[in-house]
């Protein structure tokens, strides 16, 4: 993994950043007559696939040529996507659906219902289980991707979930509960799928919106959007180890080796933060950095 791809929602571009020297190359996916709004991103073979908020499409980018090679209409307000086998599972935030797109035949093969305003999706490649965070519905939809059917819904009771990550065995879901618009901190909630309930929680800062997990070290990293901080969590003991002030409005966050890469949605910069030494540096990128993927 040598490059970080970042969706710049406000400028209709994707930044390709070399991790060795933080040099950026811009991939434009602009349209003359409409806004595109790249928001979620996922690698697939020699491509990255981008979910576009504003024109309801996915873009397929060739990472060897650094250009968009295809664009397909999916559904209203594409927020996020993940690939399982040869299919892209794309969540649409306004139609409240999960759209399954065949990447070989390049056509939609099925739509499944989600809760209100699905915002994040993750899929366990080992089990074929998917989890969808329905932000305004305050619930998690569980999908069997082998049968392509919704098998369970877990209610979270007005917590505004913004991000889901499945454990490596597919038995647990790590949920970022933002408590958006509520006068209290957010939290990370671990749900057991079979039990359909929470088994552990840990408090974060205000309005956490994204997270990254190091399963080998049982560490979680959370971007607290409305207070300019990131939380570093011990997921084994479910406690916050450290809260680091970065400024701005931290949005997308990814951990790779000893570094965190954080997109500041307000100042339009990418921050590289050394987890152990506390050093940081930053580069300017395009407007409203959001979803990220390592390739």
Buried (B, 14 or more C-beta within 10 A) or exposed (E): EEBBBBBBBBBBBBBBBEBEEBEBEEBBBEBEEEBBBBBBBBBBEEBBBBBBBBBBBBBBBBBEEEEBEBBBEBBBBBBBBBBBEEBBBBBBBBBBBBBBBBBEEEEBEBBBEBBEBBBBBBBBBEBBBBBBBBBBBBBBBBBBBEEBEBEBBBEBEEBBBBBBBBBEEBBBBBBBBBBBEEEEBBBBBBBBBEEEEBEBBBBBBBBBBBBBBBEEEEBBBBBBBBBBBBBBBBBEEBEBEEBBEBBBBBBBBBBBEEBBBBBBBBBBBBBBBEBEEEEBEBBEBBEBBBBBBBB
